[in-house]
Amino acid sequence: MGSSSINTTMKSDFSKLAEVIHQASKGRQIYYLPNPGNLGDAIIRVGTQRFLHDFGIDCLPLTHIGKDQLTLQEGSRILSDLESRDAILLYGGGGGWCSIWKGGQEIVSQLAPRFHHTIVLPSTYEVRPNIAKTTFFARDRYQSVGNAPFASFCHDLGFYAPTDVTYHKPTAGTGFCFRKDIESGFERKWRIPLSNHDISWTGNYLSDPKPMFEYLASFKVIHTDRLHVAISCCRLGVKAFLYPGAYFKNQAVFLTSIAPYFDNVRWRNHLPINIVLLNKLQRKLNSMGLLNS
């Protein structure tokens, strides 16, 4: 179960993104700033790094350390205004453009004036972005394009991430990787199975996502409302079911980039009744102290 190849049709969309970056840079220095977050954002980051390498886009990685300070990751040297004035900023894709998470909107609004031009890599837009000298890419062809009609389309760069997991027979049956934060699609948290493992918060955007890939590959089937858990299952060939989150992101990306290209990941609106009933029984036994007796 090694790193699967990129679908040819999807790769043509990535090629268009690369062309826009090459045309915008025209010999200028390019800097890449990842969108901060959890292991899902780490998958986007490593996918972006592989994409940049494959398409011959030379850039220097940045870290945002608050206010308007950016440091070069190598040597932690602070990037000066003189260095950024004629440079291109690539801002990592993600979900930081919604009413729940506004980090992308806030960071790019703050930093874009310092650069010659900024390109926001494929993201979901619930809130309409309005930032000068900035080109936007949307990672779905549905609500994001409606909310940001000026955005071009490209698939989430998590689809470009190398999985690098050696094949082995799954050692477990069903895994649950539902989120437990404010973006959860479950109105009541008791509906999440007791064995749930929100693996996306076991690291951050700078972590190595390989342990996450290995964990997912150990199951025969995964149930999740984590978009990048589902994207990882696409690449790994693991059977999975993706559920709604708190807004349209999951279904929009599913319809755009999963359903047309991957047959091992399916959409579900609700947990199957047998899982719901088993979960209720387990929680009742657990409340009585009988589950592990």
C-alpha positions in Angstrom: 0.0 0.0 0.0 2.6 2.5 -1.1 2.1 6.1 -2.4 -0.5 5.9 -5.2 0.0 7.9 -8.4 -1.9 11.1 -9.0 -4.9 10.7 -11.3 -4.1 12.1 -14.8 -7.2 14.4 -14.9 -6.4 15.7 -11.5 -2.8 16.3 -12.4 -3.9 18.5 -15.3 -5.7 20.7 -12.8 -2.5 20.9 -10.7 -0.6 21.8 -13.9 -2.8 24.8 -14.4 -2.1 25.9 -10.8 1.6 25.6 -11.4 1.3 27.7 -14.6 -0.4 30.5 -12.7 2.4 30.5 -10.1 5.1 30.5 -12.8 3.4 33.4 -14.7 3.0 35.4 -11.5 6.5 35.0 -10.3 8.4 35.8 -13.6 11.8 35.3 -11.8 10.7 36.8 -8.5 11.5 35.1 -5.2 8.7 32.9 -4.1 7.9 32.2 -0.4 5.6 29.5 0.9 3.7 30.0 4.2 1.6 26.9 5.3 -1.8 27.4 6.8 -1.5 26.6 10.5 -3.6 23.9 12.0 -3.6 20.1 12.7 -2.5 17.0 10.9 -4.9 17.7 8.1 -3.0 20.9 7.4 0.3 18.8 7.6 -1.0 16.7 4.8 -1.8 19.8 2.8 1.8 21.0 3.6 3.6 17.9 2.4 1.3 17.7 -0.6 2.2 21.3 -1.5 5.9 20.7 -1.0 5.7 17.7 -3.4 3.7 19.7 -5.9 6.2 22.6 -5.9 9.1 20.1 -6.4 7.4 18.3 -9.2 6.5 21.4 -11.1 9.9 23.1 -10.6 8.7 25.9 -8.4 11.6 27.1 -6.2 10.5 28.7 -3.0 11.6 29.4 0.5 9.5 28.2 3.5 8.2 30.7 6.0 6.8 30.5 9.5 4.3 33.1 10.8 5.3 34.1 14.4 2.6 36.6 15.1 1.7 40.1 14.1 3.4 40.7 10.7 6.6 38.8 11.5 7.7 36.0 9.2 10.8 33.9 9.6 12.7 31.8 7.2 12.4 28.2 8.5 16.1 27.6 7.8 17.9 29.7 10.4 14.8 31.4 11.8 15.9 34.7 10.2 13.1 37.3 10.2 12.0 38.2 6.6 12.5 41.9 6.0 10.1 44.2 4.2 12.8 44.8 1.5 13.0 41.1 0.8 9.2 40.7 0.5 8.4 43.8 -1.5 9.1 42.3 -4.9 8.4 38.7 -3.9 5.5 36.3 -4.3 3.7 34.8 -1.3 2.1 31.4 -1.6 -0.4 30.9 1.3 -1.2 27.3 2.1 -4.7 26.0 1.3 -7.2 25.1 4.0 -10.4 25.9 5.7 -9.4 29.2 7.3 -11.9 31.2 5.3 -15.2 30.4 7.1 -17.2 31.7 10.0 -15.8 29.2 12.4 -12.1 29.5 11.5 -10.9 32.9 10.1 -7.2 32.4 10.3 -6.5 32.4 6.6 -8.5 35.6 6.0 -6.8 37.4 8.9 -3.3 36.3 8.1 -3.4 37.0 4.3 -5.2 40.4 4.9 -2.3 41.3 7.2 0.6 40.0 5.0 -0.6 40.6 1.4 0.3 44.4 1.4 3.9 43.5 2.0 4.3 41.4 -1.1 4.2 42.1 -4.9 1.5 39.5 -5.2 -0.1 36.7 -3.1 -1.6 33.4 -4.3 -3.9 31.6 -1.9 -3.6 27.9 -2.7 -6.8 25.7 -3.0 -9.1 26.5 -0.1 -12.8 26.5 1.0 -14.5 29.9 1.0 -17.6 30.3 3.2 -16.8 34.0 3.7 -16.1 36.0 0.6 -12.5 37.1 0.6 -11.7 40.7 -0.4 -7.9 41.3 -0.4 -6.0 43.3 -2.9 -3.1 42.0 -5.0 -4.3 38.4 -4.3 -5.2 35.5 -6.5 -7.5 32.9 -5.0 -7.9 29.2 -5.7 -10.9 27.2 -4.6 -10.8 23.5 -3.8 -14.4 22.8 -4.8 -16.7 23.7 -7.7 -19.7 24.3 -5.6 -20.3 26.8 -2.7 -16.7 28.1 -2.7 -17.0 29.2 -6.3 -20.3 30.8 -5.5 -18.9 32.7 -2.5 -15.7 33.7 -4.4 -16.7 33.7 -8.1 -13.3 35.2 -9.0 -11.4 32.2 -7.6 -9.9 29.6 -10.0 -10.3 25.9 -9.3 -7.7 23.3 -8.2 -8.0 20.2 -6.1 -7.0 20.2 -2.5 -3.2 19.7 -2.4 -3.7 17.0 0.2 -4.4 14.8 -2.8 -0.8 15.4 -3.9 0.7 14.2 -0.6 2.9 11.1 -0.7 1.5 8.4 1.6 4.6 6.2 1.8 3.0 3.4 3.8 4.2 -0.2 3.2 1.4 -2.6 2.5 0.2 -4.8 5.3 -3.0 -6.6 6.0 -5.3 -4.5 8.2 -5.2 -5.6 11.8 -8.4 -3.9 12.9 -12.0 -3.8 11.7 -13.8 -0.5 11.9 -12.2 2.8 12.9 -13.9 6.0 13.9 -12.2 9.3 13.3 -14.8 12.0 14.0 -13.9 15.5 15.1 -14.9 16.7 18.5 -14.5 20.4 18.1 -16.9 23.2 16.9 -16.7 22.0 13.3 -18.2 18.6 14.3 -21.2 17.6 12.2 -22.8 15.8 15.2 -25.2 17.9 17.1 -24.8 15.9 20.2 -21.4 14.4 21.1 -22.8 11.3 22.6 -23.5 10.0 19.1 -19.8 9.7 18.5 -18.7 6.0 19.2 -16.7 5.5 22.4 -13.8 4.1 20.4 -13.5 7.3 18.4 -10.0 8.6 17.8 -9.8 12.2 16.5 -6.3 11.5 15.1 -6.1 14.9 13.3 -5.3 16.5 16.7 -2.4 14.2 17.5 0.0 16.6 15.7 0.1 20.0 14.0 0.6 21.4 10.6 4.4 20.9 10.9 4.2 17.3 12.0 5.1 14.2 9.9 1.7 12.8 8.8 3.1 9.3 8.2 1.9 7.9 11.7 -1.6 9.1 10.7 -1.4 7.2 7.4 -0.2 4.1 9.2 -3.0 4.3 11.7 -5.7 4.6 8.9 -4.1 1.8 6.9 -4.5 -0.6 9.9 -8.3 -0.6 9.5 -10.6 -2.3 7.0 -13.0 0.6 7.0 -13.0 4.2 8.4 -15.9 6.4 9.4 -15.0 10.1 9.6 -16.1 13.7 9.2 -12.4 14.8 8.9 -11.8 15.8 5.3 -8.1 14.9 5.3 -8.8 11.6 6.9 -11.0 10.8 3.9 -8.5 12.2 1.5 -5.8 10.0 3.1 -8.0 7.0 2.7 -8.4 7.9 -1.0 -4.7 7.8 -1.5 -4.2 4.7 0.7 -7.0 2.7 -0.9 -8.7 2.2 2.5 -12.5 1.9 2.4 -14.1 4.9 4.1 -17.3 6.8 4.7 -17.2 10.6 4.8 -19.9 12.5 6.8 -21.0 16.2 6.9 -19.2 18.7 9.1 -20.7 21.9 10.4 -20.7 23.6 7.0 -20.5 22.6 3.3 -16.8 21.9 3.0 -16.9 18.1 3.2 -19.6 17.5 0.7 -18.4 20.1 -1.7 -14.9 18.5 -1.9 -16.4 15.0 -2.0 -18.5 15.9 -5.0 -15.6 17.7 -6.7 -12.6 15.6 -6.1 -13.5 12.3 -4.4 -16.6 10.9 -6.1 -15.3 11.3 -9.7 -11.9 9.7 -9.0 -12.0 7.3 -6.0 -14.5 4.5 -5.5 -13.2 3.4 -2.1 -14.6 6.5 -0.3 -18.4 7.0 -0.1 -20.6 9.8 1.3 -23.0 9.2 4.2 -25.3 11.7 6.0 -25.8 9.5 9.1 -24.2 6.6 10.9 -25.8 3.2 10.1 -28.4 2.2 12.6 -26.4 -0.9 13.8 -23.5 1.4 14.8 -25.9 3.9 16.5 -27.6 1.1 18.5 -24.3 -0.5 19.5 -22.9 2.9 20.5 -26.0 3.5 22.7 -25.5 0.1 24.3 -21.8 0.6 24.9 -22.4 4.0 26.5 -25.1 2.7 28.8 -22.9 -0.2 29.9 -20.0 2.2 30.3 -22.1 4.6 32.5 -23.0 1.5 34.7 -19.3 0.5 34.9 -20.0 -2.8 33.2 -18.3 -2.3 29.8 -14.9 -3.7 30.7 -16.0 -6.0 33.6 
